[in-house]
C-alpha cells in the first residue's frame, strides 16, 4: 500500500508539477518574466471563461431547454 502512495507522489512531483517548479525557479532569477507568464495564463483563463459564458448565453437564448418543473426525473 505504501508503494501506491509513493507512486502518486512520483507522478505529481516528478512529472505533473515540473512546470510549476520551473516557474518558481524563474521567479528567483527574473521576477518580471515569471509575472508575465502568470499574467498570460490568467488572460487565457479569462478568455476561456468569457467564451464559455457566451456559449451558455447562446444556448439559453435559443429556448430549446425544457425548464418545466417536471423536466428532470429527480425533481
N, C-alpha and C positions, 0 to 999 in steps of 0.2 A: 504494500500500500504506500510505503514511503517513496518508492520509485515512481509511482504515479504522480505524486506531488512534485518531485524533483523534475519530472518530465514537463509538467506545466510551467515550472519555474524556468527551465531551459528554453521553452518555447517563447515565453514572454521576454525574458531578459536577453537572451542571445539572438532572437530573431525579430520579434514584433516591435520591440521598443528601441531598437538600434537607432532609428532616425531621431528619436527624442534625445538620446544620449549625444548624438552629433550636434543637435541644435543647442543643447546645454553647453557643450564644449565650445561651440561657435560664439555663444554669448560671452564667454570669458575672454575670447580674443577680440571680437568686434561686436559691440552691443548694437550698433545701427543695423548691421546685416541680419542679426538674429531678430530684431524688432521688425525689420522689413519682411522677413519670411513669415513671421507671426501675423502681420497685417495682411499679407497676401492670402493666407489661409482664412483669416476672418472675413475678408471680402468675398472669397469663394463661397464660404458658408452662407453669407448674407444673400448673395446672388441666388444660390440654390434654394434658400428659404423663400425668397420673393417669387421665384419661378414656381415653386410648389404651391404657394398661396394663390397665385394667378390661375394655376391649373385647377385647384379646388373651387375657386370662384367661377371658372368657366363651366365646370360640371354642375355646380349649384344653380347657376343661372339657366341652365338647359332644362330644368324642371322635369327630368326623367326619373328622379328618385321618388320612390313611394314613401312619403313621410307620414302616412296614416299611423294611428296608434297600434294597429294590428299588422304592421308591415313585417315585424320580426316575430318569430315564434316564441322567443324567450320573454317577450313583453306580454 
